[in-house]
Amino acid sequence: MAETREFAASIGQRLLWLMDRYRGSAGALNEPMTWRLRGPLDIGALSAAVDALIERHESLRTAFLMRDNQLLQVIKPPASAGLAPETVCSGAGEQEVLAALEAETGSRIDIGEGPLRIRLWRLSPTDHILCLNIHHLAMDRRSATVIADELAMLYSGAALPPSGWQYAAWAEWQRDRMSGARLAELRHAWTERLQHVQVPALRQVSEAAAETGPEPDCVLGERQVSGLQRLAADVSAGLFAVTLAMFFALIWARTGVREPAVASVFDGRDRPEVADTVGFFEHLVLLRASVRADQPMTDLIAAAQAEIDFAAANGLPLHLLPPAAARLGGPDGARRIDDVVFSHIVCLDEPVEFSGLRLDHVPVSLERTEERFGLRVLFAEYPGQLVGMFHCAPKVMPSWAAGFGGVFSRLADELVERPSATVGRTTLGAGLRRV
């Protein structure tokens, strides 16, 4: 009979656990996956697929325990998820089910018991809503793709390829790698890189001012995106480097900070054995730039790509930086290095196909980003479209971010038309400097 096993939590899990305790709201670290299943659903096959998925991935049956000031992963033996008929609410109205879904995804998962709650609602014999509500300690963005793909394959009866490492094995490998001489080498390299950088200032404002703040989101269309992709290719960079360089230029133009630094979320799957492993691999790293008015935007983009490449190859999580480097200065003193977070994600938006069923994602409201960081900027890259989103913590509204969406859209147009433009000759330098 399989027994419960205990392993030390990974470096990232320890930080996330602290964030959950001290900076999270009730469902702040929930990562729900919700689908509407239209068609004749085989509940027995779905239940068996869920159970097989949980057996395959230890992270989906891993609880967490604090003992002697050490956070432990407690891996439980495989067991049925209990997707039984009593979890199916026959005759429930759609609004009632959607309200129940919102309540489910917004309530805290007791990670001491396990990371996964599963709910299935029945609207009709051919209409169901499935929710896999998973704690962030057990999954990340890549994990969601793995879970969806493998659940669909298991439901259809397909055989899955052999699994790679389990998450606990990777966590042990990471601990060995982030220790001793290698850790000292990384800390020295990052300390040298961060000597003169500054984190952009965030300022507290009244609730009324925060509520009437700018409308920052922006959507770049196919013409703009294809033009920016050509620009990136010309300097051997990716679209992430383009958006990052644009953001650095905005910070320079609005604050005068010539060597800005922002945190960014990176995927830590630096071993091929964990390419399809479910678990929390993401971590925050620091990206910095040196911005000048006479600098061509293409040079800034190339430098941003070099910064991304360095961070990927030398990915020291922020909380492992030496204390002297963990709070970066500004004109008014030291600031948290994760106050400002900039991320760029690629969304392939490929539909999940269940045998004989039509699947639609069910959106849920998760007010959580502002619980973690002071300011987060996220660019989501879709085929032919780039969507920029801007999230502030309550009562935080940096003046330099006013008109974010419009600025990025105009700057994108200028870069497509004049790729050789210098930073100071763009919209930023011409009309928006030092607000």
PyMOL commands that set and color helices and strands:
alter all, ss='L'
color gray80, all
select helices_A, chain A and resi 11-22+43-56+58-61+85-87+94-106+136-138+141-156+167-177+180-193+207-211+222-234+239-255+272-274+297-313+318-320+323-325+369-372+399-401+404-417+423-425+427-431
alter helices_A, ss='H'
color red, helices_A
select strands_A, chain A and resi 5-8+30-38+62-67+70-75+116-124+127-135+218-220+261-267+282-288+327-328+335-336+340-346+358-361+375-382+385-392
alter strands_A, ss='S'
color yellow, strands_A
deselect
rebuild
show_as cartoon
